[in-house]
Amino acid sequence: MAVAVRPNRRPLGTVPVRIERAGLAAWPLLAALVSFSVVLRAVIGWFRATPIYLGDEYLYAAIGRSIAETGHPLVRGGASHFPALLQPILTAPAWLVGDVGTAYHLVQLTGAVAMSLAAIPVYWLARRLGVGAGISLALAALALALPDFIYATWVIAEPFAYPLVLAATAAAVASLARPSPRAQIAFVALAGLAAFGRIQFIVLPALFLCAVVVVGLREGRLRKALREQLLPLALLAVPVALALAVGPSRVLAFYKGVLHTDIAPGAVAHSTGTNLIVLLYASGFVLVPGAILGLALAIARPRTRAELAFAVVTSLLSLTLLAEAGIFGASALAQERYVFYVLPLIAIGFALYASRGWPFRLYHALLGTGLAAVVSVVPLAGYAAANEKMHSPLLYGAFRIEQWVGTPGSGSLLIALAATAATGLVVLCSSRPQLATKVGLGLALLLCVSFSTAAVVFDQENTRSARRAFFGQDPSWVDNAKLGDVTLLQNMNGQRAAAFQQLFWNRSVTRLALMPGATIIDPFQADPVRVADDGSLLAGGRPLAGALLVDEHAATMRLSGARKVASAPGFWLYAPAGRPRLSLLFSGRFHDGWLGGAGAITLWPRAGNRRLEGTLVVRLDALAQTTGDTVHFTLPGGQRADVRVPAHSAQIVRFPVCAVGAWTAFFHARVTGYAGTRGVSVQAGVPRFVPGTGGCATAPKQQPAVAPSTLDRTV
């Protein structure tokens, strides 16, 4: 079936085309809808036990606290060079509250209010395009029911960027449809705020210029269209000129690495395909065939200039965000977080199609069939596995549905069948346009609410589990110890997420120091530590002073010159009692006692005594294992000691120690299993050094070679 499209070169009018006449008092209902969303999301946020989207949530919280306390956007006392400061500025007053938990909930409430306001530009834009009040309210409700609305109570920029982008789109459409200084200045202001909220929207000025050109060409009045938009184009040219003058790298600052991104076409195509599949489901699925036809018809046969402007702006924004996500997020991960902003606009595209009386129903049916065929061969289960869902609330929900169903892959199959059945029902109803419109919107709302509910349940369970794993009862346990400023001492193979949790919940942790071999957790201030011969911890050539929060996730550390005050899973908190010095470092021993595949035990002498002599006692056990293992030690001098630990038994091993300065014994063992994602061998107790004179009795040298036969092993 061929469709001839005759170009329409005459300027288009702006008379709205209504798809229904509604006697509803729409604005009070819209206000009620926004209020309900705020309350619902605030309640959900109250039960969100801890942030887990790290380090973004820590970053925004740290900058917000710094602005509240110092007036400057700092992270751990250093410049953040972070350009997207809208969220930290707007939430800074909440961080003036002393209790971190209360401040966190106030930030969540602020986000819930901001994101719920997105219903207003969606409703306004739909009405501007001639959509009736009832359908416009349904579209506003859909904008609040998306799975991505889970971000409303996260400490990130999305709750503020989402309504601003939609409002900027509405202002752009108004400016293109009927140019006026008010609409044009509104667009410039909203586009600037959107970019200030999320730097990815720095492209909005260029997008607006492209829309002016496309609309002008489509109407055969390009020069006049450009003259009509001189005000916004001139206003937008000023920051663009300044950015070019100072250099893009300085403007992007924290994000300047995107200028050096290597573009791999295959990876970009794969990422874009993944994002399209995820967006298809997140939109409610059933609206997409109609939305595609609605946008195409609005460009090919626009009834009003506003309709043409909307279709052009929506198409350009969608392509731009998909390109950004594909290029800068080219990986196996779905990047729904970066592109979900267009979903309410897609729904409006469906409403425009419906307002035409559901034409080209055969094409609509073919599009629906094609989409159903795609999802039948591309299941969500693969995308929702492991960490591949981290940027996609839709995949959170899909993963939770998989867990509810129980059988691997069955949840994804159920989702695909539900989406296909819903699309089929809409196609069957398409011969009755009004019924099809209501059924389509109703089914889209039902699917979105279902996905959102599953995503919220997943997030709630995940945050509760994280809080138990990282803290127990009191996440602000370091602050409550009242030790003043505390330094987080990150060890080799320490957990990045655990460090962020401690930094988020404890304002008194103001400094991050990295032990030798530890990796940075973010690009911000972190001081490398050098261990002196006497065990002193030096950062910047000066001893670490004050209280220390020691990361013990993959290393066991004991200090002299400090006293233990408290502990949490994987962390010990020390108060100074003189100059803190290392007395023991057992790298490769996890906080729950398991040994990894390799590591070392290092001892340091006490302060004022360079000589180290005595016996090191280590307990190794395989009591909970069905297979034993052999731990191979390499002692000072290069000799080896192999300790066999049979299954269901334990060994106590004694090493003679004789050294001037530090003494180190290395070990390695065969990995016999996994504790979570960690490869482990046997378990080990905390080593105990017993001072004495027997350590040097077997050799006259200060670094003796200890033969395996000198080991005393007892069960």
C-alpha positions as CSV (number, residue, x, y, z in Angstrom):
1,M,0.0,0.0,0.0
2,A,1.7,3.2,-1.1
3,V,1.1,6.6,0.5
4,A,1.8,9.7,-1.6
5,V,2.9,12.7,0.5
6,R,2.5,16.1,-1.2
7,P,4.9,18.7,0.2
8,N,3.2,21.5,2.0
9,R,5.2,24.7,1.4
10,R,2.8,27.2,2.7
11,P,3.2,28.7,6.2
12,L,1.2,26.7,8.7
13,G,-1.3,28.1,11.0
14,T,-1.4,27.6,14.7
15,V,-5.1,26.7,15.2
16,P,-5.2,23.8,17.7
17,V,-6.8,20.5,16.7
18,R,-8.6,18.9,19.6
19,I,-9.2,15.2,19.8
20,E,-11.9,15.5,22.5
21,R,-13.9,18.1,24.3
22,A,-13.5,17.7,28.1
23,G,-15.5,19.5,30.7
24,L,-13.0,18.5,33.3
25,A,-11.5,21.0,35.7
26,A,-8.2,19.9,34.4
27,W,-5.7,22.1,36.3
28,P,-7.0,21.1,39.8
29,L,-6.7,17.5,38.7
30,L,-3.2,18.1,37.4
31,A,-2.3,19.7,40.8
32,A,-3.8,16.7,42.6
33,L,-1.8,14.4,40.3
34,V,1.5,16.2,41.1
35,S,0.7,16.2,44.8
36,F,-0.1,12.5,44.9
37,S,3.2,11.8,43.1
38,V,5.2,13.9,45.6
39,V,3.6,12.1,48.6
40,L,4.0,8.7,47.0
41,R,7.7,9.2,46.0
42,A,8.5,10.8,49.4
43,V,7.1,7.8,51.2
44,I,9.1,5.4,48.9
45,G,12.2,7.5,49.5
46,W,11.7,7.4,53.3
47,F,12.1,3.6,53.1
48,R,15.1,3.7,50.8
49,A,17.7,2.7,53.4
50,T,20.9,4.1,51.8
51,P,22.2,5.4,48.5
52,I,23.6,2.8,46.2
53,Y,24.2,4.6,42.9
54,L,27.8,5.4,43.8
55,G,29.8,7.4,43.4
56,D,27.2,9.8,41.8
57,E,25.1,10.0,44.9
58,Y,28.1,10.6,47.1
59,L,29.4,13.3,44.6
60,Y,26.2,15.3,44.6
61,A,25.9,15.0,48.4
62,A,29.5,16.0,49.0
63,I,29.2,19.1,46.8
64,G,25.9,20.1,48.3
65,R,27.3,19.8,51.8
66,S,30.3,21.9,50.8
67,I,28.2,24.6,49.3
68,A,26.0,24.7,52.4
69,E,29.0,24.8,54.8
70,T,31.6,26.8,52.8
71,G,29.8,28.3,49.8
72,H,32.2,26.5,47.5
73,P,31.7,23.3,45.4
74,L,34.4,21.2,47.1
75,V,34.9,17.4,47.5
76,R,37.0,16.4,50.5
77,G,38.4,19.9,50.7
78,G,39.6,20.0,47.1
79,A,38.1,21.7,44.0
80,S,35.5,19.5,42.3
81,H,35.7,21.1,38.8
82,F,32.1,19.9,38.4
83,P,30.0,21.9,36.0
84,A,26.5,20.5,36.7
85,L,25.9,22.3,40.0
86,L,22.1,22.8,39.9
87,Q,21.2,19.9,42.1
88,P,23.9,20.6,44.8
89,I,22.8,24.3,44.9
90,L,19.1,23.5,45.3
91,T,19.7,20.8,47.9
92,A,22.4,22.7,49.9
93,P,19.9,24.0,52.4
94,A,18.9,20.4,53.3
95,W,22.5,19.6,54.2
96,L,22.5,22.3,56.9
97,V,20.5,19.9,59.0
98,G,22.9,18.2,61.5
99,D,21.6,14.7,61.2
100,V,22.7,13.0,58.0
101,G,19.6,10.8,57.8
102,T,17.2,13.7,58.2
103,A,19.2,15.7,55.6
104,Y,19.1,12.8,53.2
105,H,15.3,12.5,53.5
106,L,14.9,16.3,52.9
107,V,17.0,16.0,49.7
108,Q,14.8,13.1,48.7
109,L,11.7,15.2,49.3
110,T,13.2,18.0,47.2
111,G,13.9,15.6,44.4
112,A,10.3,14.2,44.6
113,V,8.8,17.6,44.3
114,A,11.1,18.7,41.4
115,M,10.6,15.5,39.4
116,S,6.8,15.4,39.9
117,L,6.6,18.9,38.4
118,A,7.4,17.2,35.0
119,A,3.7,16.6,34.7
120,I,3.1,20.3,34.1
121,P,5.1,20.8,30.9
122,V,3.8,17.5,29.5
123,Y,0.2,18.5,30.1
124,W,0.8,22.1,28.8
125,L,2.5,20.8,25.6
126,A,-0.2,18.3,24.9
127,R,-2.8,21.0,25.2
128,R,-0.8,23.3,23.1
129,L,-0.8,20.7,20.3
130,G,-4.6,20.4,20.5
131,V,-4.9,17.3,22.7
132,G,-8.0,17.2,24.9
133,A,-7.8,17.7,28.6
134,G,-8.6,14.1,29.6
135,I,-5.9,12.6,27.3
136,S,-3.5,15.3,28.4
137,L,-4.0,14.3,32.0
138,A,-3.4,10.7,31.1
139,L,-0.1,11.7,29.3
140,A,0.9,13.7,32.4
141,A,0.2,10.6,34.6
142,L,2.2,8.4,32.3
143,A,5.2,10.9,32.6
144,L,5.0,10.3,36.4
145,A,4.6,6.5,36.1
146,L,7.7,5.7,34.1
147,P,10.1,3.2,35.7
148,D,12.7,6.0,35.6
149,F,10.7,7.9,38.2
150,I,12.6,5.8,40.7
151,Y,15.3,8.5,40.3
152,A,13.0,11.0,42.2
153,T,14.5,10.0,45.5
154,W,18.1,9.4,44.4
155,V,20.7,12.0,45.2
156,I,21.5,12.7,41.5
157,A,20.6,15.4,38.9
158,E,17.8,13.5,37.1
159,P,15.0,14.8,39.4
160,F,15.8,18.3,38.4
161,A,16.9,17.8,34.8
162,Y,13.8,15.8,33.8
163,P,11.2,18.6,34.3
164,L,13.6,21.2,32.9
165,V,14.2,19.3,29.6
166,L,10.5,18.8,29.1
167,A,9.8,22.4,29.9
168,A,12.6,23.5,27.5
169,T,11.1,21.3,24.8
170,A,7.7,22.9,25.4
171,A,9.2,26.4,25.2
172,A,11.1,25.5,22.0
173,V,7.9,24.3,20.4
174,A,6.1,27.5,21.5
175,S,8.9,29.6,20.2
176,L,9.0,27.9,16.8
177,A,5.2,27.8,16.4
178,R,4.5,31.4,17.3
179,P,7.8,33.4,18.0
180,S,7.5,35.8,20.9
181,P,10.2,37.2,23.2
182,R,8.5,35.5,26.2
183,A,8.7,32.1,24.7
184,Q,12.2,32.6,23.3
185,I,13.6,33.9,26.6
186,A,11.9,31.0,28.4
187,F,13.6,28.5,26.2
188,V,17.0,30.1,26.6
189,A,16.6,30.1,30.4
190,L,15.2,26.6,30.6
191,A,17.9,25.2,28.3
192,G,20.6,26.9,30.3
193,L,19.2,25.4,33.6
194,A,18.9,22.0,32.0
195,A,22.6,22.1,31.0
196,F,23.4,23.4,34.4
197,G,21.6,20.4,35.8
198,R,23.1,17.8,33.5
199,I,25.9,18.7,31.2
200,Q,24.6,16.3,28.4
201,F,22.0,19.0,27.6
202,I,24.7,21.5,26.6
203,V,23.6,20.4,23.1
204,L,20.1,22.1,23.4
205,P,21.2,25.4,21.7
206,A,22.5,23.5,18.7
207,L,19.4,21.3,18.6
208,F,17.2,24.5,18.6
209,L,19.2,25.9,15.7
210,C,18.7,22.7,13.7
211,A,15.0,22.7,14.5
212,V,14.7,26.3,13.2
213,V,16.4,25.3,10.0
214,V,14.4,22.1,9.5
215,V,11.1,23.9,10.2
216,G,12.0,26.8,8.0
217,L,13.0,24.5,5.1
218,R,9.8,22.4,5.5
219,E,7.7,25.6,5.2
220,G,9.9,27.1,2.5
221,R,10.6,30.2,4.7
222,L,14.1,29.6,6.1
223,R,15.3,33.2,6.0
224,K,12.2,34.5,7.7
225,A,12.4,31.6,10.3
226,L,16.0,32.6,11.1
227,R,15.0,36.3,11.4
228,E,12.2,35.4,13.8
229,Q,14.6,33.5,16.1
230,L,17.4,36.1,16.2
231,L,16.7,36.9,19.9
232,P,17.2,33.3,21.2
233,L,20.0,32.5,18.7
234,A,21.9,35.7,19.8
235,L,21.4,34.9,23.5
236,L,22.5,31.3,23.0
237,A,25.5,32.5,20.9
238,V,27.0,34.4,23.9
239,P,27.7,31.3,26.1
240,V,28.8,29.3,23.1
241,A,31.3,32.1,22.2
242,L,32.6,32.2,25.8
243,A,32.9,28.4,25.8
244,L,35.0,28.5,22.6
245,A,37.1,31.3,24.0
246,V,38.0,29.5,27.3
247,G,38.2,26.1,25.6
248,P,35.8,23.2,25.7
249,S,38.0,21.3,28.1
250,R,37.7,24.0,30.7
251,V,34.0,24.2,30.2
252,L,33.4,20.5,30.5
253,A,36.0,20.3,33.4
254,F,35.1,17.0,35.2
255,Y,33.7,15.6,31.9
256,K,36.5,16.8,29.6
257,G,37.4,13.1,28.9
258,V,34.5,12.9,26.5
259,L,36.5,15.1,24.1
260,H,38.9,12.2,23.7
261,T,36.4,9.4,23.4
262,D,37.3,6.8,20.8
263,I,34.3,6.1,18.7
264,A,33.9,2.4,17.8
265,P,31.0,2.1,15.3
266,G,30.3,-1.5,16.2
267,A,30.1,-0.7,19.9
268,V,28.0,2.4,19.3
269,A,25.5,0.4,17.1
270,H,25.3,-2.3,19.8
271,S,24.7,0.2,22.6
272,T,22.1,2.1,20.5
273,G,20.2,-1.1,19.8
274,T,20.3,-2.0,23.5
275,N,19.0,1.5,24.5
276,L,16.2,1.3,21.9
277,I,15.0,-2.1,23.3
278,V,15.0,-0.8,26.8
279,L,13.2,2.5,25.8
280,L,10.6,0.5,24.0
281,Y,9.6,-1.3,27.1
282,A,10.0,1.7,29.4
283,S,7.6,3.8,27.3
284,G,4.8,1.3,27.9
285,F,5.5,-0.5,24.6
286,V,2.0,-0.2,23.1
287,L,2.3,3.5,22.3
288,V,5.4,3.3,20.1
289,P,3.9,2.2,16.8
290,G,1.4,5.0,16.9
291,A,4.1,7.5,18.1
292,I,6.3,6.6,15.1
293,L,3.4,7.2,12.7
294,G,2.3,10.3,14.6
295,L,5.7,12.0,14.4
296,A,6.2,11.0,10.8
297,L,2.8,12.4,9.8
298,A,3.4,15.6,11.8
299,I,6.5,16.2,9.7
300,A,5.1,15.0,6.3
301,R,1.6,16.4,6.7
302,P,1.6,18.9,9.6
303,R,-1.8,20.4,10.5
304,T,-0.2,23.2,12.5
305,R,3.2,24.8,12.8
306,A,3.2,23.7,16.5
307,E,2.7,20.1,15.5
308,L,5.6,20.3,13.0
309,A,7.8,22.0,15.5
310,F,7.1,19.4,18.1
311,A,7.8,16.5,15.8
312,V,11.1,18.0,14.7
313,V,12.3,18.9,18.2
314,T,11.3,15.5,19.5
315,S,13.0,13.7,16.7
316,L,16.2,15.7,17.0
317,L,16.3,15.3,20.8
318,S,15.7,11.6,20.6
319,L,18.5,11.1,18.0
320,T,20.9,13.4,20.0
321,L,20.4,11.6,23.3
322,L,20.7,8.2,21.6
323,A,23.9,9.3,20.0
324,E,25.3,10.6,23.3
325,A,24.4,7.4,25.1
326,G,25.8,5.3,22.2
327,I,29.1,7.2,21.9
328,F,29.9,8.0,25.5
329,G,28.3,4.9,27.0
330,A,29.3,2.4,24.3
331,S,29.4,-0.8,26.2
332,A,27.2,-3.8,27.0
333,L,25.3,-1.7,29.6
334,A,21.9,-0.2,28.8
335,Q,22.1,3.6,29.2
336,E,18.5,4.3,29.9
337,R,19.4,7.0,32.4
338,Y,20.7,9.2,29.6
339,V,17.8,8.9,27.2
340,F,14.5,8.4,29.2
341,Y,13.7,12.1,28.9
342,V,12.1,11.6,25.5
343,L,9.6,9.0,26.7
344,P,6.8,11.5,27.6
345,L,7.3,13.2,24.2
346,I,6.9,9.8,22.5
347,A,3.6,9.4,24.3
348,I,2.5,12.8,23.0
349,G,3.4,11.6,19.5
350,F,1.0,8.7,20.0
351,A,-1.8,11.2,21.0
352,L,-1.2,13.2,17.8
353,Y,-1.5,10.0,15.8
354,A,-4.8,9.2,17.6
355,S,-6.1,12.7,17.0
356,R,-6.0,12.0,13.3
357,G,-8.5,9.1,13.7
358,W,-5.9,6.3,13.5
359,P,-5.1,6.5,9.8
360,F,-2.8,3.9,8.1
361,R,-4.0,1.2,10.4
362,L,-2.2,-1.4,8.3
363,Y,1.1,0.3,8.8
364,H,0.3,0.6,12.5
365,A,-0.3,-3.2,12.6
366,L,2.9,-3.9,10.7
367,L,4.9,-1.8,13.1
368,G,3.4,-3.5,16.1
369,T,4.1,-6.9,14.6
370,G,7.7,-5.9,13.8
371,L,8.3,-4.7,17.4
372,A,6.8,-7.8,18.8
373,A,9.0,-9.9,16.6
374,V,12.1,-8.0,17.8
375,V,11.4,-8.5,21.5
376,S,10.6,-12.2,20.9
377,V,14.2,-12.8,19.8
378,V,15.9,-10.2,22.1
379,P,14.9,-11.1,25.6
380,L,15.5,-8.7,28.5
381,A,17.0,-11.4,30.7
382,G,20.5,-11.0,29.2
383,Y,20.5,-7.3,29.7
384,A,19.2,-7.5,33.3
385,A,22.0,-9.9,34.4
386,A,24.6,-8.9,37.0
387,N,25.8,-5.3,36.7
388,E,24.5,-4.7,33.2
389,K,21.3,-3.2,34.6
390,M,23.0,-0.5,36.7
391,H,21.9,2.4,34.5
392,S,18.4,1.1,33.7
393,P,15.4,1.2,36.1
394,L,13.4,-0.8,33.5
395,L,16.0,-3.6,33.9
396,Y,15.8,-3.4,37.7
397,G,12.1,-4.2,37.3
398,A,12.7,-6.9,34.7
399,F,15.3,-8.5,37.0
400,R,12.9,-8.5,40.0
401,I,10.1,-10.0,37.8
402,E,12.6,-12.7,36.8
403,Q,13.1,-13.4,40.5
404,W,9.4,-13.5,41.2
405,V,8.8,-16.0,38.4
406,G,11.7,-18.1,39.5
407,T,12.6,-20.0,36.3
408,P,15.5,-18.3,34.5
409,G,14.3,-16.5,31.4
410,S,10.6,-17.0,32.2
411,G,10.2,-13.4,33.6
412,S,11.5,-11.9,30.4
413,L,9.3,-14.2,28.4
414,L,6.3,-13.1,30.5
415,I,7.1,-9.4,29.9
416,A,7.5,-10.0,26.1
417,L,4.2,-11.8,26.0
418,A,2.4,-9.1,28.0
419,A,3.7,-6.4,25.8
420,T,2.8,-8.3,22.6
421,A,-0.7,-9.1,23.8
422,A,-1.3,-5.5,24.8
423,T,-0.1,-4.3,21.4
424,G,-2.3,-6.8,19.7
425,L,-5.3,-5.6,21.7
426,V,-4.6,-2.0,20.6
427,V,-4.4,-3.1,17.0
428,L,-7.7,-4.9,17.3
429,C,-9.4,-1.8,18.7
430,S,-7.9,0.5,16.1
431,S,-11.0,0.4,14.0
432,R,-12.7,2.3,16.8
433,P,-10.3,5.3,17.3
434,Q,-11.6,6.6,20.6
435,L,-11.7,3.2,22.2
436,A,-8.2,2.4,20.8
437,T,-6.8,5.6,22.3
438,K,-8.2,4.9,25.7
439,V,-7.1,1.2,25.6
440,G,-3.6,2.2,24.4
441,L,-3.1,4.8,27.1
442,G,-4.6,2.5,29.8
443,L,-2.4,-0.5,28.9
444,A,0.7,1.8,28.7
445,L,-0.1,3.1,32.2
446,L,-0.6,-0.5,33.4
447,L,2.7,-1.7,32.0
448,C,4.6,1.3,33.2
449,V,3.2,1.0,36.7
450,S,4.0,-2.7,36.8
451,F,7.6,-2.0,35.7
452,S,7.9,0.8,38.2
453,T,6.6,-1.2,41.0
454,A,9.0,-4.0,40.3
455,A,11.9,-1.5,40.0
456,V,11.0,0.1,43.4
457,V,10.8,-3.3,45.1
458,F,14.2,-4.2,43.7
459,D,15.7,-0.9,44.8
460,Q,14.2,-1.1,48.3
461,E,15.5,-4.7,48.8
462,N,18.8,-3.8,47.4
463,T,19.3,-0.7,49.6
464,R,18.2,-2.6,52.8
465,S,20.7,-5.4,51.9
466,A,23.4,-2.8,51.3
467,R,22.8,-1.0,54.6
468,R,23.0,-4.3,56.5
469,A,26.2,-5.2,54.8
470,F,27.9,-1.9,55.3
471,F,26.7,-0.7,58.7
472,G,24.2,-2.6,60.8
473,Q,22.1,-0.3,62.8
474,D,23.9,3.0,62.8
475,P,25.3,4.3,59.5
476,S,26.6,7.5,61.1
477,W,28.7,5.5,63.6
478,V,31.9,7.5,62.9
479,D,30.2,10.8,63.5
480,N,28.6,9.6,66.7
481,A,32.1,8.6,68.0
482,K,32.8,12.3,68.1
483,L,36.5,12.1,67.3
484,G,36.7,15.2,65.2
485,D,38.0,15.0,61.6
486,V,38.6,11.4,60.5
487,T,40.9,10.1,57.7
488,L,39.6,7.1,55.8
489,L,42.6,4.9,55.2
490,Q,41.9,2.8,52.1
491,N,43.8,-0.5,51.8
492,M,44.8,-2.5,48.8
493,N,41.7,-4.2,47.2
494,G,39.4,-2.2,49.4
495,Q,35.8,-1.9,48.4
496,R,34.9,1.3,46.5
497,A,31.2,1.1,47.4
498,A,31.9,0.6,51.1
499,A,34.2,3.6,51.1
500,F,31.5,5.8,49.5
501,Q,29.0,4.6,52.0
502,Q,31.2,5.7,54.9
503,L,31.9,9.0,53.3
504,F,28.2,9.7,52.6
505,W,26.9,8.9,56.0
506,N,29.7,10.4,58.1
507,R,30.5,14.0,57.6
508,S,33.5,13.8,60.0
509,V,35.3,11.6,57.4
510,T,36.9,14.5,55.7
511,R,40.0,13.0,54.1
512,L,40.9,10.0,52.0
513,A,44.3,8.4,52.2
514,L,45.5,5.5,50.1
515,M,47.8,2.8,51.4
516,P,50.4,1.4,49.0
517,G,48.7,-0.6,46.3
518,A,45.2,0.9,47.0
519,T,43.4,2.3,44.0
520,I,41.6,5.6,43.8
521,I,37.8,5.6,44.3
522,D,37.1,8.8,42.3
523,P,39.0,11.6,40.6
524,F,39.0,13.8,43.7
525,Q,41.4,14.5,46.5
526,A,43.2,11.4,47.9
527,D,46.6,11.4,49.6
528,P,49.0,8.5,48.9
529,V,50.5,7.0,52.0
530,R,54.1,5.8,52.5
531,V,54.9,3.4,55.3
532,A,58.2,4.4,57.1
533,D,60.6,1.8,58.4
534,D,59.2,2.2,61.9
535,G,55.6,1.7,60.7
536,S,54.7,5.4,60.7
537,L,52.1,6.4,58.1
538,L,53.3,9.4,56.1
539,A,51.1,11.4,53.7
540,G,52.8,14.3,51.9
541,G,55.9,13.6,54.0
542,R,54.1,14.2,57.3
543,P,52.6,11.6,59.7
544,L,48.9,11.0,59.5
545,A,47.3,12.7,62.5
546,G,43.9,12.4,64.1
547,A,41.5,9.6,64.1
548,L,41.7,6.9,61.4
549,L,38.9,4.8,59.8
550,V,40.8,1.8,58.5
551,D,39.5,-0.2,55.6
552,E,39.9,-4.0,56.4
553,H,37.9,-5.6,53.6
554,A,40.9,-7.2,52.0
555,A,43.7,-6.6,54.6
556,T,44.0,-6.9,58.4
557,M,45.7,-4.0,60.0
558,R,46.7,-3.3,63.6
559,L,48.1,-0.1,64.9
560,S,50.2,1.0,67.9
561,G,49.8,4.6,69.1
562,A,46.1,4.3,68.6
563,R,43.2,2.7,70.3
564,K,40.2,1.0,68.7
565,V,37.0,2.9,69.3
566,A,34.4,1.1,67.2
567,S,33.9,-1.1,64.1
568,A,31.6,-1.8,61.2
569,P,31.7,-4.6,58.6
570,G,35.1,-4.2,57.0
571,F,36.2,-1.1,59.0
572,W,37.9,-0.3,62.3
573,L,37.9,3.1,63.8
574,Y,40.9,4.2,65.8
575,A,41.4,7.2,68.1
576,P,44.9,8.6,68.3
577,A,47.0,7.7,71.5
578,G,50.2,9.2,70.3
579,R,51.6,8.7,66.8
580,P,49.7,5.9,65.0
581,R,52.1,3.3,63.6
582,L,51.6,0.0,61.9
583,S,52.4,-3.0,64.0
584,L,50.8,-5.6,61.6
585,L,49.5,-5.7,58.1
586,F,48.1,-9.0,56.7
587,S,47.2,-8.3,53.1
588,G,45.1,-10.9,51.4
589,R,43.0,-11.7,54.5
590,F,39.4,-10.6,54.1
591,H,37.4,-9.0,56.9
592,D,35.5,-12.2,57.4
593,G,38.6,-14.3,57.9
594,W,38.9,-15.9,54.4
595,L,42.3,-15.9,52.7
596,G,42.6,-14.9,49.1
597,G,44.9,-16.5,46.6
598,A,48.0,-14.4,47.6
599,G,49.1,-11.8,50.1
600,A,51.7,-11.1,52.8
601,I,52.1,-10.7,56.6
602,T,54.3,-7.8,57.7
603,L,55.4,-6.9,61.2
604,W,56.9,-3.7,62.5
605,P,58.8,-3.2,65.8
606,R,57.4,-1.1,68.5
607,A,58.3,2.6,68.7
608,G,61.8,3.2,69.9
609,N,62.9,-0.3,69.2
610,R,64.3,-1.2,65.8
611,R,64.8,-4.9,66.6
612,L,62.0,-7.4,66.1
613,E,62.4,-10.8,67.8
614,G,59.8,-13.4,68.9
615,T,57.3,-15.7,67.4
616,L,54.4,-15.1,65.0
617,V,51.4,-17.3,65.6
618,V,48.8,-17.9,62.8
619,R,45.8,-20.1,62.9
620,L,44.7,-21.6,59.6
621,D,41.5,-23.7,59.3
622,A,39.3,-25.5,56.7
623,L,36.7,-26.4,59.2
624,A,33.8,-25.5,56.9
625,Q,35.3,-26.9,53.8
626,T,35.0,-30.3,52.1
627,T,38.5,-30.0,50.6
628,G,41.6,-28.8,52.3
629,D,44.4,-26.7,50.8
630,T,48.1,-26.0,51.1
631,V,49.2,-22.5,52.0
632,H,52.7,-21.8,50.7
633,F,54.7,-19.2,52.7
634,T,57.9,-17.5,51.5
635,L,59.9,-16.4,54.5
636,P,62.7,-13.8,54.8
637,G,65.7,-15.1,53.1
638,G,63.7,-16.8,50.3
639,Q,63.0,-20.2,52.0
640,R,59.6,-21.7,51.8
641,A,57.2,-23.2,54.3
642,D,54.3,-25.3,53.0
643,V,51.4,-25.7,55.4
644,R,48.8,-28.4,54.6
645,V,45.4,-27.7,56.1
646,P,43.2,-30.8,55.7
647,A,39.4,-30.5,55.3
648,H,37.4,-30.1,58.5
649,S,40.6,-29.3,60.6
650,A,42.7,-26.4,61.7
651,Q,46.5,-25.8,62.0
652,I,48.3,-23.4,64.4
653,V,51.5,-22.3,62.8
654,R,54.4,-20.7,64.6
655,F,57.1,-18.7,62.7
656,P,60.3,-17.6,64.4
657,V,60.8,-13.9,63.8
658,C,64.2,-12.1,63.9
659,A,64.7,-8.8,62.1
660,V,65.9,-5.2,62.3
661,G,63.0,-3.1,61.0
662,A,60.0,-4.7,59.3
663,W,59.7,-8.5,58.8
664,T,57.6,-9.9,55.9
665,A,56.4,-13.3,54.9
666,F,54.6,-13.8,51.6
667,F,52.0,-16.5,51.0
668,H,50.0,-17.9,48.1
669,A,47.3,-20.7,48.0
670,R,45.1,-22.4,45.5
671,V,41.6,-20.8,45.3
672,T,39.2,-23.5,46.4
673,G,35.9,-21.6,46.2
674,Y,34.2,-18.3,46.2
675,A,32.7,-16.1,49.0
676,G,30.4,-13.9,47.0
677,T,32.6,-12.8,44.1
678,R,35.9,-13.3,46.0
679,G,38.2,-16.2,45.3
680,V,39.2,-17.8,48.6
681,S,41.3,-20.7,49.9
682,V,41.2,-21.3,53.7
683,Q,40.4,-19.2,56.7
684,A,42.9,-17.5,58.9
685,G,42.8,-15.9,62.3
686,V,44.4,-12.5,63.1
687,P,48.1,-13.2,63.5
688,R,49.5,-12.8,67.0
689,F,53.1,-11.7,67.6
690,V,54.7,-13.0,70.8
691,P,57.9,-11.1,71.7
692,G,60.7,-13.2,73.0
693,T,64.3,-14.2,72.6
694,G,63.8,-17.5,70.7
695,G,63.3,-16.0,67.3
696,C,67.0,-15.4,66.6
697,A,68.2,-18.6,68.3
698,T,68.3,-20.6,65.2
699,A,70.6,-18.3,63.2
700,P,73.1,-15.6,64.1
701,K,72.0,-13.2,61.3
702,Q,69.3,-10.7,61.8
703,Q,67.3,-12.0,58.9
704,P,67.4,-15.8,59.5
705,A,66.3,-18.4,57.0
706,V,63.5,-20.4,58.7
707,A,63.4,-24.0,57.5
708,P,60.0,-25.8,57.3
709,S,61.2,-28.3,59.8
710,T,61.3,-25.5,62.5
711,L,57.6,-25.0,62.2
712,D,55.5,-26.3,65.0
713,R,52.0,-27.3,63.7
714,T,49.3,-28.4,66.1
715,V,45.6,-29.1,65.5
